[in-house]
Amino acid sequence: MGRARKGWVRLKGGTWYVGLTLRSGRSFERQVPAPSDGLPIDDNYLALVRSELVREYIAGAWDPEAPEPSAAPASPVPENPTFISFLRRFAGSRSYESAAKDRSRVEFYLAPSPVADVPVRDLKPSHGATLITFLVALPSRRGATLGSSAVRSIYDVCQRALDVAIIEELLPTNPFRLGPVRAQLPPKRFKNAKARKEGWFGREEVGQLLTDLRIEEDRRVLYALLFLTGMRPGESAALRFRDWDRSAAPLTRLCVERAIKSVTRVEGPTKTGAEKEAPVHPALEIILVEWFATGWARFMGRAPTPEDYIVPSVRGRRRGQPRNESTLNRTFREDCVAVGLRSRHAYSARHTFITQTKKDGGDAALLRLITHAPPSSAYEGYVRDQWEPLCAELVKLKVVLPAPSNDVDPAIEGGAPSGPGADSPEDTLERSTDLPDSPGVSRCSGGSTEESNLPRGAKGTVATSFEDWARHQTRSCFHRAP
């Protein structure tokens, strides 16, 4: 017999939510309604709402995962349905990843709109303008009004639905797509432009998130993937060891072909359907080699196989399964605060990668092949192997790894010797970063050459010195003292 289902309540963005774990293991949440007596929400009221939600679910009064009842013969579609009924039929028939969000937009924002009951055949451009005016003034659940992106997303559902109305011969043209009507939409801008402008990390901050022992090792490896490849969180969650091509040169290669969808949480193609190849930066190579050799097994209790996810969930019932993107974002924010940094979204790692590679002189036209779908022009269709130039551009990215923490003995794991007369980790690090073969990974920014950036170069003695430093640095930063 399993554990009793209890549910939970939580405060998010000033709004209370109540939720529970469904029989499938997925989480379900909805907003806590305001008390009917007009009193403020308190702990007793929250406990009552939670218990009612759980009781009704267990009793079978509602189930968001219940299969659709075998329908009676479908009633004929009315020849001139109302706008809202047509929108519901349109959203209910969609199966793309964000279809659930479209259905929510229809119910939350379009059902109460002043054009909801207008027959589809009677829709005019003026109705589109009226809807835009309504949406722009509509209060947000987080306070203030809806942002421009939200308004445009809601309006886009209407445009796509009316495109279908044309196919069904309910309308000759789409009145909501006319230029003068679309000109009424608010311009694209961010609701909090300052937060977006500052939503990236400095070089030292990245180094701290990759090495600070207050952050669990598995999450430091995941953050290294995000910061040093610029991939989306869903793409990093779907990476398996078979996707890491260690035979590639001059840098090893991560093949990014799949992603975990943020809504359905199933594995599928990447956001744009693109299949990308990401060179592994020398700093990331150090981290992945150590993780594959010993770190993964410490968390999972066995050696990894090619089919295993590189950084899976390591705790709870989803152990060994892909990581949840919302959980990743929450723990990322918590880890930022834990090490004394300003809280930011996990997607900021992607912003940071693109920003820092450009600042370090990387060719954006080449580096975008790592983070985005390739251009679809006819000319680009003739371009072939660009792997070596792409590697040369990536290693221009300078990564600052701080010196090993004082609470870790370098002698552990076979590191540098300790005791009187022995070099300190700081001394070893200072000398090693002066080597011509350690430009991609250092304690401070500095110049570099293309030849020395490529760790598979022919200069054996210099490369060996760099690899010795790399192993020592990684052991100190990624292994906890026993």
C-alpha positions as CSV (number, residue, x, y, z in Angstrom):
1,M,0.0,0.0,0.0
2,G,1.5,3.4,-1.0
3,R,1.8,6.5,1.0
4,A,-1.3,8.5,1.7
5,R,-1.8,11.3,-0.8
6,K,-1.6,14.6,1.1
7,G,-1.2,17.4,-1.4
8,W,0.5,20.7,-0.8
9,V,0.1,24.5,-0.9
10,R,2.7,27.0,-1.9
11,L,3.1,30.7,-2.5
12,K,4.4,31.7,-5.9
13,G,4.5,35.3,-7.2
14,G,2.2,36.5,-4.4
15,T,-0.5,33.9,-5.3
16,W,-1.3,30.7,-3.4
17,Y,-1.5,27.4,-5.3
18,V,-2.8,24.1,-4.1
19,G,-1.6,20.8,-5.7
20,L,-1.1,17.1,-5.4
21,T,0.7,14.2,-7.1
22,L,-1.5,12.4,-9.6
23,R,-1.6,8.6,-10.0
24,S,0.8,8.8,-12.9
25,G,3.4,10.6,-10.8
26,R,2.9,14.0,-12.4
27,S,2.2,17.1,-10.4
28,F,-1.0,19.0,-10.7
29,E,-1.6,22.6,-9.3
30,R,-4.3,25.2,-9.5
31,Q,-4.8,28.6,-7.9
32,V,-6.4,28.8,-4.5
33,P,-9.8,30.5,-4.9
34,A,-10.6,33.5,-2.7
35,P,-12.7,32.7,0.4
36,S,-16.4,33.2,-0.2
37,D,-16.8,35.1,3.1
38,G,-14.4,37.8,2.0
39,L,-11.8,37.1,4.8
40,P,-8.1,36.9,4.0
41,I,-6.5,33.6,3.1
42,D,-5.0,32.0,6.3
43,D,-3.4,28.6,7.2
44,N,-6.8,27.1,8.2
45,Y,-8.4,28.0,4.8
46,L,-5.4,26.7,2.9
47,A,-5.5,23.4,4.8
48,L,-9.3,23.1,4.0
49,V,-8.8,23.8,0.3
50,R,-5.9,21.2,0.1
51,S,-7.9,18.5,1.9
52,E,-11.0,19.1,-0.3
53,L,-8.8,18.8,-3.4
54,V,-7.3,15.5,-2.3
55,R,-10.6,14.1,-1.1
56,E,-12.4,14.9,-4.4
57,Y,-9.5,13.4,-6.4
58,I,-9.4,10.2,-4.4
59,A,-13.2,9.9,-4.6
60,G,-13.1,10.2,-8.4
61,A,-15.1,13.4,-8.5
62,W,-12.5,14.8,-10.9
63,D,-9.3,13.5,-12.6
64,P,-7.3,15.6,-15.1
65,E,-5.8,12.4,-16.6
66,A,-9.1,10.5,-17.0
67,P,-9.6,9.2,-20.6
68,E,-12.3,11.0,-22.6
69,P,-15.6,9.2,-22.2
70,S,-16.6,7.2,-25.3
71,A,-18.6,9.9,-27.0
72,A,-22.0,9.6,-28.3
73,P,-22.4,10.3,-32.0
74,A,-20.9,13.8,-32.5
75,S,-23.5,16.5,-32.9
76,P,-23.1,18.4,-36.1
77,V,-21.0,21.5,-36.0
78,P,-23.2,24.6,-36.1
79,E,-23.0,26.5,-39.4
80,N,-22.1,29.7,-37.6
81,P,-20.6,28.9,-34.1
82,T,-19.8,31.5,-31.6
83,F,-16.2,32.7,-31.5
84,I,-15.5,31.1,-28.1
85,S,-17.0,27.7,-29.0
86,F,-14.9,27.7,-32.2
87,L,-11.8,28.6,-30.2
88,R,-12.4,25.8,-27.8
89,R,-12.9,23.3,-30.6
90,F,-9.7,24.6,-32.3
91,A,-7.6,24.4,-29.1
92,G,-9.0,21.0,-28.2
93,S,-8.0,19.5,-31.5
94,R,-4.3,20.6,-31.3
95,S,-1.6,18.2,-30.2
96,Y,1.6,20.3,-30.4
97,E,3.7,20.8,-27.3
98,S,2.1,24.1,-26.2
99,A,-1.5,23.1,-26.9
100,A,-2.3,22.9,-23.2
101,K,-1.2,26.5,-22.8
102,D,-3.4,27.5,-25.7
103,R,-6.4,25.8,-24.1
104,S,-5.6,27.7,-20.9
105,R,-5.4,31.0,-22.8
106,V,-8.8,30.3,-24.3
107,E,-10.5,29.7,-20.9
108,F,-8.7,32.3,-18.8
109,Y,-8.5,35.3,-21.2
110,L,-10.7,34.8,-24.3
111,A,-13.8,33.3,-22.7
112,P,-14.5,36.5,-20.6
113,S,-13.7,38.8,-23.6
114,P,-16.3,41.1,-25.2
115,V,-16.1,39.2,-28.5
116,A,-16.5,35.7,-27.1
117,D,-20.2,35.4,-28.1
118,V,-19.9,36.9,-31.6
119,P,-20.7,34.4,-34.4
120,V,-17.6,33.5,-36.4
121,R,-19.2,34.5,-39.7
122,D,-19.9,38.0,-38.2
123,L,-16.3,38.7,-37.1
124,K,-14.8,42.0,-38.4
125,P,-11.5,43.8,-38.0
126,S,-13.1,46.0,-35.4
127,H,-13.6,42.9,-33.2
128,G,-9.9,42.2,-33.3
129,A,-9.2,45.8,-32.2
130,T,-11.7,45.5,-29.4
131,L,-10.1,42.2,-28.2
132,I,-6.6,43.8,-28.2
133,T,-7.9,46.8,-26.1
134,F,-9.5,44.3,-23.7
135,L,-6.3,42.2,-23.3
136,V,-4.0,45.2,-22.9
137,A,-6.1,46.5,-19.9
138,L,-6.7,43.0,-18.4
139,P,-5.2,42.7,-14.9
140,S,-2.5,40.1,-14.5
141,R,-2.7,37.3,-11.9
142,R,0.7,38.6,-10.6
143,G,-0.4,42.2,-10.4
144,A,-0.4,45.2,-12.8
145,T,-1.5,44.2,-16.4
146,L,-0.5,41.6,-18.9
147,G,2.8,42.0,-20.6
148,S,3.1,42.6,-24.3
149,S,4.4,39.0,-24.9
150,A,1.3,37.6,-23.1
151,V,-1.1,39.8,-25.1
152,R,0.5,38.8,-28.4
153,S,0.5,35.1,-27.5
154,I,-3.2,35.2,-26.6
155,Y,-4.0,37.1,-29.8
156,D,-2.0,34.6,-31.8
157,V,-4.3,31.8,-30.8
158,C,-7.2,33.7,-32.3
159,Q,-5.3,34.3,-35.6
160,R,-4.4,30.7,-36.0
161,A,-8.0,29.6,-35.2
162,L,-9.4,31.9,-37.8
163,D,-7.0,30.6,-40.3
164,V,-8.7,27.2,-39.8
165,A,-12.1,29.0,-40.1
166,I,-11.1,30.0,-43.6
167,I,-10.3,26.4,-44.5
168,E,-13.7,25.4,-43.2
169,E,-15.3,28.1,-45.4
170,L,-16.7,30.1,-42.4
171,L,-14.7,33.2,-43.4
172,P,-13.3,34.4,-46.7
173,T,-10.3,36.1,-45.1
174,N,-8.9,36.4,-41.6
175,P,-10.0,39.8,-40.1
176,F,-7.6,39.5,-37.2
177,R,-4.5,39.3,-39.5
178,L,-5.1,42.6,-41.3
179,G,-2.2,45.0,-40.9
180,P,-4.2,47.9,-39.4
181,V,-5.6,45.5,-36.7
182,R,-2.2,44.0,-35.9
183,A,-0.8,47.5,-35.6
184,Q,-2.9,47.8,-32.4
185,L,-0.8,45.1,-30.7
186,P,1.6,46.3,-28.1
187,P,5.2,46.4,-29.3
188,K,7.5,43.5,-28.3
189,R,9.2,44.4,-25.1
190,F,10.0,42.8,-21.9
191,K,7.9,43.5,-18.8
192,N,11.1,43.8,-16.7
193,A,13.7,45.1,-19.1
194,K,16.2,45.7,-16.4
195,A,16.0,42.1,-15.1
196,R,16.6,40.8,-18.6
197,K,19.5,43.2,-19.2
198,E,21.2,42.0,-16.1
199,G,20.1,38.3,-16.5
200,W,23.6,36.9,-17.2
201,F,26.6,36.0,-15.2
202,G,30.1,37.4,-14.9
203,R,33.1,35.2,-15.5
204,E,34.0,34.8,-11.8
205,E,30.3,34.1,-11.0
206,V,30.3,31.2,-13.5
207,G,33.5,29.8,-12.0
208,Q,31.9,29.9,-8.5
209,L,28.8,28.0,-9.6
210,L,31.0,25.3,-11.2
211,T,33.3,24.8,-8.3
212,D,31.7,25.9,-5.0
213,L,31.4,22.8,-2.7
214,R,28.1,24.2,-1.2
215,I,26.5,23.1,-4.5
216,E,26.0,19.4,-5.0
217,E,28.4,17.8,-7.5
218,D,25.7,16.6,-9.9
219,R,24.3,20.1,-10.2
220,R,27.7,21.6,-10.8
221,V,28.2,19.2,-13.7
222,L,24.8,20.2,-15.1
223,Y,25.6,23.9,-14.7
224,A,28.9,23.3,-16.6
225,L,26.9,21.9,-19.5
226,L,24.6,24.9,-19.5
227,F,27.3,27.6,-19.2
228,L,29.9,26.1,-21.5
229,T,27.7,24.9,-24.4
230,G,24.7,27.4,-24.3
231,M,22.2,24.6,-24.7
232,R,18.7,24.9,-23.5
233,P,17.8,23.2,-20.1
234,G,15.6,20.6,-21.9
235,E,18.4,19.7,-24.3
236,S,20.9,19.2,-21.4
237,A,18.3,17.0,-19.7
238,A,18.1,14.7,-22.7
239,L,21.8,14.2,-23.2
240,R,23.0,10.6,-22.9
241,F,26.6,9.4,-22.7
242,R,26.2,7.9,-26.2
243,D,25.8,11.6,-27.4
244,W,29.3,12.4,-26.3
245,D,31.7,11.6,-29.2
246,R,35.1,11.3,-27.5
247,S,36.8,10.3,-30.8
248,A,36.2,13.7,-32.3
249,A,39.1,16.1,-32.7
250,P,40.5,18.6,-32.0
251,L,37.7,18.8,-29.3
252,T,35.3,16.1,-28.3
253,R,31.7,16.6,-29.4
254,L,28.2,16.6,-27.9
255,C,25.5,15.7,-30.3
256,V,22.3,17.7,-29.4
257,E,19.4,16.0,-31.2
258,R,16.8,15.5,-28.5
259,A,15.1,17.6,-25.7
260,I,12.8,17.0,-22.7
261,K,9.6,19.0,-23.4
262,S,8.9,21.5,-20.6
263,V,5.1,21.0,-20.7
264,T,4.6,17.3,-21.4
265,R,8.0,16.3,-20.0
266,V,8.5,13.7,-22.7
267,E,11.6,13.3,-24.8
268,G,11.3,14.5,-28.4
269,P,13.1,16.6,-31.0
270,T,14.7,19.9,-30.1
271,K,12.7,23.1,-30.0
272,T,13.4,23.9,-33.7
273,G,13.9,20.3,-34.8
274,A,17.6,21.1,-35.4
275,E,20.3,18.6,-34.8
276,K,23.4,20.5,-33.4
277,E,27.0,19.6,-32.6
278,A,28.5,21.3,-29.6
279,P,32.3,21.2,-29.2
280,V,33.3,20.4,-25.6
281,H,35.3,23.3,-24.1
282,P,38.5,22.2,-22.4
283,A,37.1,23.1,-19.0
284,L,33.9,21.1,-19.7
285,E,36.1,18.2,-20.9
286,I,37.8,18.1,-17.5
287,I,34.5,18.1,-15.7
288,L,32.9,15.4,-17.9
289,V,35.8,13.0,-17.8
290,E,35.9,13.1,-14.0
291,W,32.1,12.8,-13.8
292,F,32.1,9.8,-16.2
293,A,35.0,8.1,-14.4
294,T,33.8,8.4,-10.8
295,G,31.2,11.0,-10.1
296,W,28.2,9.4,-11.8
297,A,28.7,6.1,-10.1
298,R,28.9,7.8,-6.6
299,F,25.4,9.0,-7.1
300,M,23.8,6.1,-9.0
301,G,25.7,3.2,-7.4
302,R,26.9,1.7,-10.6
303,A,29.1,2.6,-13.7
304,P,27.3,4.5,-16.4
305,T,26.4,3.0,-19.8
306,P,26.0,4.7,-23.2
307,E,22.2,4.7,-22.7
308,D,22.3,6.5,-19.4
309,Y,21.5,10.3,-19.1
310,I,24.6,12.3,-18.4
311,V,23.1,14.2,-15.5
312,P,19.9,12.4,-14.6
313,S,17.7,12.9,-11.5
314,V,19.7,11.4,-8.6
315,R,17.1,11.5,-5.9
316,G,13.5,10.5,-5.3
317,R,11.2,8.4,-7.4
318,R,12.6,9.8,-10.7
319,R,16.1,8.6,-9.9
320,G,17.9,7.9,-13.2
321,Q,15.2,9.7,-15.3
322,P,15.6,13.1,-17.0
323,R,15.6,16.1,-14.9
324,N,12.5,18.3,-14.5
325,E,13.1,21.8,-15.9
326,S,11.0,23.6,-13.3
327,T,12.9,21.8,-10.5
328,L,16.2,22.7,-12.2
329,N,15.2,26.3,-12.3
330,R,14.2,26.3,-8.6
331,T,17.4,24.6,-7.5
332,F,19.5,26.9,-9.7
333,R,18.0,29.9,-8.0
334,E,18.6,28.4,-4.6
335,D,22.2,27.6,-5.4
336,C,22.8,31.1,-6.6
337,V,21.6,32.5,-3.2
338,A,23.5,29.8,-1.3
339,V,26.9,30.9,-2.7
340,G,26.1,34.6,-2.3
341,L,25.0,35.5,-5.9
342,R,21.9,37.3,-7.1
343,S,19.1,34.8,-8.0
344,R,18.6,34.3,-11.7
345,H,16.8,32.0,-14.0
346,A,18.6,28.9,-15.3
347,Y,18.1,30.1,-18.9
348,S,20.5,32.9,-18.0
349,A,23.3,30.4,-18.6
350,R,22.4,30.4,-22.3
351,H,22.5,34.2,-22.3
352,T,25.9,34.1,-20.5
353,F,27.4,31.7,-23.0
354,I,26.4,33.8,-26.0
355,T,27.4,37.1,-24.3
356,Q,30.8,35.8,-23.1
357,T,31.8,34.1,-26.4
358,K,31.2,37.3,-28.3
359,K,33.1,39.4,-25.7
360,D,36.0,37.0,-26.0
361,G,36.2,37.6,-29.8
362,G,34.3,34.5,-31.0
363,D,32.7,34.6,-34.5
364,A,29.0,34.8,-33.9
365,A,28.2,33.4,-37.3
366,L,30.0,30.2,-36.4
367,L,29.1,30.0,-32.7
368,R,25.4,30.3,-33.4
369,L,25.6,26.8,-35.0
370,I,26.1,25.5,-31.4
371,T,23.1,27.2,-29.9
372,H,20.6,27.7,-32.8
373,A,19.3,25.9,-35.9
374,P,21.5,26.5,-38.9
375,P,20.4,29.2,-41.4
376,S,18.0,27.9,-44.1
377,S,19.3,29.9,-47.0
378,A,20.2,28.2,-50.3
379,Y,23.8,29.3,-49.9
380,E,24.1,27.8,-46.4
381,G,22.8,24.5,-47.8
382,Y,26.1,24.1,-49.7
383,V,28.3,24.6,-46.7
384,R,29.9,21.5,-45.3
385,D,32.3,20.5,-42.5
386,Q,33.0,23.5,-40.2
387,W,34.0,21.5,-37.2
388,E,37.6,22.6,-36.8
389,P,36.8,26.3,-37.3
390,L,34.0,25.9,-34.8
391,C,36.3,24.4,-32.2
392,A,38.8,27.2,-32.7
393,E,36.1,29.8,-32.0
394,L,34.8,28.1,-28.9
395,V,38.1,27.8,-27.2
396,K,38.4,31.6,-27.3
397,L,35.9,31.5,-24.4
398,K,37.9,32.2,-21.2
399,V,36.7,30.2,-18.1
400,V,37.8,31.3,-14.7
401,L,38.0,28.5,-12.2
402,P,38.8,29.7,-8.7
403,A,41.6,28.0,-6.6
404,P,40.5,24.9,-4.7
405,S,38.5,25.5,-1.5
406,N,40.5,25.6,1.7
407,D,38.3,22.9,3.2
408,V,39.5,20.3,0.7
409,D,43.0,18.7,1.2
410,P,44.8,18.6,-2.1
411,A,46.5,15.4,-1.0
412,I,43.1,13.7,-1.1
413,E,42.5,11.7,-4.3
414,G,46.3,11.8,-5.1
415,G,46.6,15.6,-5.5
416,A,49.5,17.8,-4.7
417,P,51.6,16.9,-1.6
418,S,51.1,18.9,1.6
419,G,53.3,19.8,4.5
420,P,56.3,22.1,5.1
421,G,58.1,23.1,1.9
422,A,55.2,21.8,-0.4
423,D,53.7,24.1,-2.9
424,S,50.2,25.4,-2.1
425,P,47.4,24.9,-4.5
426,E,47.5,28.7,-5.1
427,D,51.2,28.5,-6.1
428,T,50.6,25.5,-8.3
429,L,47.7,27.2,-10.0
430,E,49.5,30.5,-10.5
431,R,52.4,28.7,-12.2
432,S,50.3,26.5,-14.4
433,T,48.1,29.3,-15.7
434,D,51.3,30.8,-17.1
435,L,51.8,27.8,-19.3
436,P,51.1,28.6,-23.0
437,D,48.7,25.5,-23.2
438,S,46.2,26.6,-20.5
439,P,44.4,29.5,-22.1
440,G,40.8,28.2,-22.1
441,V,40.8,27.5,-18.4
442,S,42.5,29.9,-15.9
443,R,42.1,32.0,-12.8
444,C,42.2,35.3,-14.7
445,S,41.5,36.5,-18.2
446,G,44.5,36.6,-20.5
447,G,45.6,36.2,-24.1
448,S,45.6,32.9,-25.9
449,T,46.6,31.5,-29.3
450,E,44.6,29.2,-31.5
451,E,47.3,26.5,-31.4
452,S,47.6,26.4,-27.6
453,N,43.8,26.4,-27.2
454,L,43.4,23.0,-28.8
455,P,44.3,20.5,-26.1
456,R,45.0,17.7,-28.6
457,G,48.0,19.6,-30.0
458,A,51.4,18.0,-30.6
459,K,53.3,19.8,-27.9
460,G,53.4,16.8,-25.5
461,T,55.3,18.3,-22.6
462,V,53.2,21.4,-22.3
463,A,50.0,19.4,-22.8
464,T,51.0,17.0,-20.0
465,S,51.6,19.9,-17.6
466,F,48.2,21.4,-18.4
467,E,46.5,18.0,-18.0
468,D,48.2,17.5,-14.6
469,W,47.0,20.9,-13.4
470,A,43.5,20.1,-14.8
471,R,43.2,16.8,-13.0
472,H,44.4,18.4,-9.7
473,Q,42.1,21.4,-10.1
474,T,39.0,19.3,-11.0
475,R,39.6,16.8,-8.2
476,S,39.9,19.6,-5.7
477,C,36.7,21.3,-6.9
478,F,34.5,18.4,-7.7
479,H,35.2,15.9,-4.9
480,R,34.0,16.4,-1.4
481,A,36.5,15.6,1.4
482,P,35.6,12.3,3.2
